[in-house]
Amino acid sequence: MLSLRIDGELLDRMRQHAAKRGMSVQEYVVRTLIREDFDERFHASLDETAAFYDEPGTPSDARAR
């Protein structure tokens, strides 16, 4: 289960995007999270976070496990 707190303006925008695709907001969020490129973007964000905190160059594959 995933629970999110979002403001009303963002929820309205998400409703509009979901409606354009004939989905509920929940379906839209889930599909966005499991998009094909999510894994790649997730690993890139881990690498950027590690660089920001100046962690040693640990491959993102090792940190994600």
N, CA, C and O atoms as a Tinker XYZ file with bonds, in Angstrom:
   260  protein
     1  N      0.845000   -1.164000    0.000000    73     2
     2  CA     0.000000    0.000000    0.000000    64     1     3
     3  C      0.895000    1.233000    0.000000    63     2     4     5
     4  O      1.912000    1.272000    0.693000    81     3
     5  N      0.518000    2.214000   -0.763000    73     3     6
     6  CA     1.244000    3.469000   -0.841000    64     5     7
     7  C      0.281000    4.594000   -0.538000    63     6     8     9
     8  O     -0.809000    4.667000   -1.106000    81     7
     9  N      0.688000    5.464000    0.357000    73     7    10
    10  CA    -0.147000    6.589000    0.735000    64     9    11
    11  C      0.622000    7.867000    0.446000    63    10    12    13
    12  O      1.774000    8.012000    0.853000    81    11
    13  N     -0.022000    8.800000   -0.262000    73    11    14
    14  CA     0.610000   10.067000   -0.620000    64    13    15
    15  C     -0.223000   11.231000   -0.123000    63    14    16    17
    16  O     -1.453000   11.179000   -0.121000    81    15
    17  N      0.463000   12.280000    0.298000    73    15    18
    18  CA    -0.218000   13.535000    0.646000    64    17    19
    19  C      0.172000   14.537000   -0.421000    63    18    20    21
    20  O      1.355000   14.817000   -0.618000    81    19
    21  N     -0.816000   15.072000   -1.106000    73    19    22
    22  CA    -0.544000   16.055000   -2.147000    64    21    23
    23  C     -1.527000   17.206000   -2.001000    63    22    24    25
    24  O     -2.618000   17.050000   -1.452000    81    23
    25  N     -1.118000   18.361000   -2.503000    73    23    26
    26  CA    -2.016000   19.508000   -2.378000    64    25    27
    27  C     -3.127000   19.432000   -3.430000    63    26    28    29
    28  O     -3.049000   18.651000   -4.378000    81    27
    29  N     -4.140000   20.242000   -3.247000    73    27    30
    30  CA    -5.320000   20.217000   -4.104000    64    29    31
    31  C     -5.022000   20.542000   -5.551000    63    30    32    33
    32  O     -5.603000   19.943000   -6.455000    81    31
    33  N     -4.109000   21.499000   -5.783000    73    31    34
    34  CA    -3.767000   21.884000   -7.156000    64    33    35
    35  C     -3.120000   20.728000   -7.914000    63    34    36    37
    36  O     -3.460000   20.469000   -9.068000    81    35
    37  N     -2.187000   20.035000   -7.259000    73    35    38
    38  CA    -1.546000   18.889000   -7.898000    64    37    39
    39  C     -2.559000   17.783000   -8.153000    63    38    40    41
    40  O     -2.535000   17.157000   -9.213000    81    39
    41  N     -3.442000   17.534000   -7.203000    73    39    42
    42  CA    -4.469000   16.505000   -7.385000    64    41    43
    43  C     -5.358000   16.844000   -8.580000    63    42    44    45
    44  O     -5.691000   15.959000   -9.367000    81    43
    45  N     -5.744000   18.101000   -8.726000    73    43    46
    46  CA    -6.554000   18.507000   -9.877000    64    45    47
    47  C     -5.824000   18.242000  -11.194000    63    46    48    49
    48  O     -6.418000   17.755000  -12.155000    81    47
    49  N     -4.521000   18.570000  -11.227000    73    47    50
    50  CA    -3.746000   18.320000  -12.451000    64    49    51
    51  C     -3.647000   16.826000  -12.739000    63    50    52    53
    52  O     -3.738000   16.403000  -13.891000    81    51
    53  N     -3.460000   16.031000  -11.687000    73    51    54
    54  CA    -3.378000   14.578000  -11.871000    64    53    55
    55  C     -4.717000   14.026000  -12.352000    63    54    56    57
    56  O     -4.749000   13.124000  -13.189000    81    55
    57  N     -5.810000   14.554000  -11.836000    73    55    58
    58  CA    -7.139000   14.129000  -12.298000    64    57    59
    59  C     -7.316000   14.417000  -13.779000    63    58    60    61
    60  O     -7.857000   13.597000  -14.520000    81    59
    61  N     -6.852000   15.596000  -14.209000    73    59    62
    62  CA    -6.957000   15.964000  -15.628000    64    61    63
    63  C     -6.133000   15.015000  -16.502000    63    62    64    65
    64  O     -6.619000   14.540000  -17.529000    81    63
    65  N     -4.901000   14.740000  -16.104000    73    63    66
    66  CA    -4.048000   13.825000  -16.876000    64    65    67
    67  C     -4.655000   12.424000  -16.919000    63    66    68    69
    68  O     -4.663000   11.773000  -17.963000    81    67
    69  N     -5.159000   11.971000  -15.782000    73    67    70
    70  CA    -5.764000   10.641000  -15.715000    64    69    71
    71  C     -7.016000   10.572000  -16.592000    63    70    72    73
    72  O     -7.225000    9.585000  -17.298000    81    71
    73  N     -7.845000   11.612000  -16.550000    73    71    74
    74  CA    -9.081000   11.632000  -17.339000    64    73    75
    75  C     -8.775000   11.583000  -18.837000    63    74    76    77
    76  O     -9.489000   10.924000  -19.593000    81    75
    77  N     -7.731000   12.269000  -19.264000    73    75    78
    78  CA    -7.342000   12.247000  -20.682000    64    77    79
    79  C     -7.020000   10.833000  -21.143000    63    78    80    81
    80  O     -7.182000   10.500000  -22.317000    81    79
    81  N     -6.561000   10.000000  -20.204000    73    79    82
    82  CA    -6.188000    8.630000  -20.532000    64    81    83
    83  C     -7.267000    7.618000  -20.142000    63    82    84    85
    84  O     -7.083000    6.410000  -20.292000    81    83
    85  N     -8.385000    8.123000  -19.643000    73    83    86
    86  CA    -9.485000    7.245000  -19.247000    64    85    87
    87  C     -9.169000    6.406000  -18.025000    63    86    88    89
    88  O     -9.610000    5.261000  -17.926000    81    87
    89  N     -8.409000    6.964000  -17.093000    73    87    90
    90  CA    -7.997000    6.230000  -15.898000    64    89    91
    91  C     -8.447000    6.966000  -14.643000    63    90    92    93
    92  O     -8.820000    8.139000  -14.680000    81    91
    93  N     -8.401000    6.243000  -13.540000    73    91    94
    94  CA    -8.576000    6.897000  -12.245000    64    93    95
    95  C     -7.223000    7.494000  -11.852000    63    94    96    97
    96  O     -6.200000    7.161000  -12.449000    81    95
    97  N     -7.217000    8.365000  -10.860000    73    95    98
    98  CA    -5.960000    8.944000  -10.385000    64    97    99
    99  C     -5.046000    7.837000   -9.865000    63    98   100   101
   100  O     -3.837000    7.868000  -10.096000    81    99
   101  N     -5.614000    6.872000   -9.172000    73    99   102
   102  CA    -4.818000    5.763000   -8.646000    64   101   103
   103  C     -4.136000    4.999000   -9.778000    63   102   104   105
   104  O     -2.941000    4.711000   -9.704000    81   103
   105  N     -4.894000    4.670000  -10.823000    73   103   106
   106  CA    -4.304000    3.965000  -11.969000    64   105   107
   107  C     -3.209000    4.795000  -12.626000    63   106   108   109
   108  O     -2.167000    4.265000  -13.012000    81   107
   109  N     -3.451000    6.102000  -12.751000    73   107   110
   110  CA    -2.477000    6.999000  -13.365000    64   109   111
   111  C     -1.177000    7.012000  -12.571000    63   110   112   113
   112  O     -0.097000    6.928000  -13.154000    81   111
   113  N     -1.268000    7.116000  -11.245000    73   111   114
   114  CA    -0.077000    7.139000  -10.395000    64   113   115
   115  C      0.683000    5.819000  -10.505000    63   114   116   117
   116  O      1.906000    5.813000  -10.645000    81   115
   117  N     -0.038000    4.709000  -10.441000    73   115   118
   118  CA     0.612000    3.399000  -10.519000    64   117   119
   119  C      1.310000    3.237000  -11.858000    63   118   120   121
   120  O      2.462000    2.806000  -11.900000    81   119
   121  N      0.645000    3.570000  -12.940000    73   119   122
   122  CA     1.275000    3.443000  -14.261000    64   121   123
   123  C      2.479000    4.352000  -14.403000    63   122   124   125
   124  O      3.459000    3.987000  -15.054000    81   123
   125  N      2.420000    5.525000  -13.804000    73   123   126
   126  CA     3.561000    6.433000  -13.851000    64   125   127
   127  C      4.746000    5.830000  -13.105000    63   126   128   129
   128  O      5.886000    5.931000  -13.557000    81   127
   129  N      4.477000    5.210000  -11.975000    73   127   130
   130  CA     5.545000    4.615000  -11.182000    64   129   131
   131  C      6.188000    3.408000  -11.851000    63   130   132   133
   132  O      7.375000    3.151000  -11.650000    81   131
   133  N      5.426000    2.670000  -12.637000    73   131   134
   134  CA     5.974000    1.455000  -13.244000    64   133   135
   135  C      6.354000    1.627000  -14.706000    63   134   136   137
   136  O      6.606000    0.652000  -15.413000    81   135
   137  N      6.393000    2.876000  -15.149000    73   135   138
   138  CA     6.828000    3.111000  -16.529000    64   137   139
   139  C      8.165000    2.446000  -16.775000    63   138   140   141
   140  O      8.971000    2.272000  -15.861000    81   139
   141  N      8.383000    2.085000  -18.004000    73   139   142
   142  CA     9.584000    1.353000  -18.392000    64   141   143
   143  C     10.870000    2.047000  -17.948000    63   142   144   145
   144  O     11.832000    1.383000  -17.562000    81   143
   145  N     10.891000    3.357000  -18.000000    73   143   146
   146  CA    12.127000    4.064000  -17.678000    64   145   147
   147  C     12.259000    4.421000  -16.203000    63   146   148   149
   148  O     13.229000    5.074000  -15.820000    81   147
   149  N     11.310000    4.010000  -15.366000    73   147   150
   150  CA    11.387000    4.349000  -13.950000    64   149   151
   151  C     12.663000    3.800000  -13.316000    63   150   152   153
   152  O     13.345000    4.516000  -12.583000    81   151
   153  N     12.988000    2.553000  -13.587000    73   151   154
   154  CA    14.164000    1.932000  -12.995000    64   153   155
   155  C     15.427000    2.722000  -13.332000    63   154   156   157
   156  O     16.269000    2.966000  -12.468000    81   155
   157  N     15.548000    3.117000  -14.600000    73   155   158
   158  CA    16.724000    3.871000  -15.030000    64   157   159
   159  C     16.790000    5.235000  -14.330000    63   158   160   161
   160  O     17.850000    5.644000  -13.856000    81   159
   161  N     15.660000    5.925000  -14.269000    73   159   162
   162  CA    15.629000    7.229000  -13.612000    64   161   163
   163  C     15.906000    7.082000  -12.120000    63   162   164   165
   164  O     16.560000    7.942000  -11.529000    81   163
   165  N     15.420000    6.010000  -11.502000    73   163   166
   166  CA    15.651000    5.766000  -10.087000    64   165   167
   167  C     17.141000    5.588000   -9.814000    63   166   168   169
   168  O     17.675000    6.188000   -8.881000    81   167
   169  N     17.811000    4.773000  -10.616000    73   167   170
   170  CA    19.243000    4.561000  -10.427000    64   169   171
   171  C     20.025000    5.849000  -10.663000    63   170   172   173
   172  O     20.993000    6.119000   -9.951000    81   171
   173  N     19.628000    6.636000  -11.636000    73   171   174
   174  CA    20.297000    7.912000  -11.890000    64   173   175
   175  C     20.132000    8.844000  -10.690000    63   174   176   177
   176  O     21.068000    9.552000  -10.318000    81   175
   177  N     18.952000    8.845000  -10.089000    73   175   178
   178  CA    18.742000    9.711000   -8.923000    64   177   179
   179  C     19.560000    9.229000   -7.731000    63   178   180   181
   180  O     20.037000   10.045000   -6.942000    81   179
   181  N     19.730000    7.913000   -7.588000    73   179   182
   182  CA    20.590000    7.391000   -6.522000    64   181   183
   183  C     22.025000    7.847000   -6.728000    63   182   184   185
   184  O     22.700000    8.245000   -5.779000    81   183
   185  N     22.490000    7.788000   -7.976000    73   183   186
   186  CA    23.855000    8.227000   -8.283000    64   185   187
   187  C     24.029000    9.709000   -7.981000    63   186   188   189
   188  O     25.052000   10.109000   -7.424000    81   187
   189  N     23.047000   10.524000   -8.338000    73   187   190
   190  CA    23.125000   11.959000   -8.071000    64   189   191
   191  C     23.109000   12.232000   -6.563000    63   190   192   193
   192  O     23.831000   13.104000   -6.080000    81   191
   193  N     22.293000   11.490000   -5.830000    73   191   194
   194  CA    22.241000   11.658000   -4.382000    64   193   195
   195  C     23.569000   11.274000   -3.751000    63   194   196   197
   196  O     24.069000   11.976000   -2.872000    81   195
   197  N     24.141000   10.165000   -4.196000    73   195   198
   198  CA    25.435000    9.733000   -3.667000    64   197   199
   199  C     26.503000   10.773000   -3.955000    63   198   200   201
   200  O     27.332000   11.063000   -3.093000    81   199
   201  N     26.493000   11.340000   -5.160000    73   199   202
   202  CA    27.464000   12.370000   -5.520000    64   201   203
   203  C     27.256000   13.617000   -4.664000    63   202   204   205
   204  O     28.225000   14.252000   -4.249000    81   203
   205  N     26.014000   13.965000   -4.401000    73   203   206
   206  CA    25.712000   15.149000   -3.586000    64   205   207
   207  C     26.274000   14.983000   -2.175000    63   206   208   209
   208  O     26.844000   15.918000   -1.612000    81   207
   209  N     26.108000   13.788000   -1.612000    73   207   210
   210  CA    26.593000   13.538000   -0.264000    64   209   211
   211  C     28.040000   13.055000   -0.255000    63   210   212   213
   212  O     28.577000   12.709000    0.797000    81   211
   213  N     28.672000   13.032000   -1.438000    73   211   214
   214  CA    30.072000   12.677000   -1.601000    64   213   215
   215  C     30.378000   11.285000   -1.079000    63   214   216   217
   216  O     31.397000   11.063000   -0.426000    81   215
   217  N     29.465000   10.331000   -1.379000    73   215   218
   218  CA    29.706000    8.947000   -1.012000    64   217   219
   219  C     30.671000    8.345000   -2.023000    63   218   220   221
   220  O     30.713000    8.781000   -3.173000    81   219
   221  N     31.443000    7.352000   -1.608000    73   219   222
   222  CA    32.339000    6.677000   -2.561000    64   221   223
   223  C     31.545000    6.111000   -3.731000    63   222   224   225
   224  O     30.355000    5.825000   -3.594000    81   223
   225  N     32.180000    5.951000   -4.852000    73   223   226
   226  CA    31.511000    5.529000   -6.089000    64   225   227
   227  C     30.995000    4.117000   -6.070000    63   226   228   229
   228  O     31.511000    3.251000   -6.776000    81   227
   229  N     29.989000    3.878000   -5.275000    73   227   230
   230  CA    29.345000    2.567000   -5.230000    64   229   231
   231  C     28.353000    2.475000   -6.377000    63   230   232   233
   232  O     27.511000    3.359000   -6.531000    81   231
   233  N     28.436000    1.409000   -7.196000    73   231   234
   234  CA    27.469000    1.275000   -8.292000    64   233   235
   235  C     26.043000    1.286000   -7.769000    63   234   236   237
   236  O     25.761000    0.726000   -6.710000    81   235
   237  N     25.155000    1.917000   -8.503000    73   235   238
   238  CA    23.768000    2.021000   -8.059000    64   237   239
   239  C     23.114000    0.656000   -7.919000    63   238   240   241
   240  O     22.202000    0.502000   -7.107000    81   239
   241  N     23.558000   -0.358000   -8.699000    73   239   242
   242  CA    22.991000   -1.707000   -8.583000    64   241   243
   243  C     23.223000   -2.251000   -7.187000    63   242   244   245
   244  O     22.352000   -2.931000   -6.644000    81   243
   245  N     24.374000   -1.972000   -6.591000    73   243   246
   246  CA    24.664000   -2.497000   -5.266000    64   245   247
   247  C     23.829000   -1.788000   -4.200000    63   246   248   249
   248  O     23.396000   -2.421000   -3.237000    81   247
   249  N     23.596000   -0.474000   -4.361000    73   247   250
   250  CA    22.825000    0.262000   -3.362000    64   249   251
   251  C     21.333000   -0.067000   -3.437000    63   250   252   253
   252  O     20.637000    0.014000   -2.425000    81   251
   253  N     20.842000   -0.431000   -4.599000    73   251   254
   254  CA    19.405000   -0.651000   -4.780000    64   253   255
   255  C     18.950000   -1.964000   -4.175000    63   254   256   257
   256  O     17.747000   -2.203000   -4.070000    81   255
   257  N     19.857000   -2.804000   -3.783000    73   255   258
   258  CA    19.464000   -4.127000   -3.251000    64   257   259
   259  C     19.320000   -4.128000   -1.781000    63   258   260
   260  O     18.996000   -5.160000   -1.193000    81   259
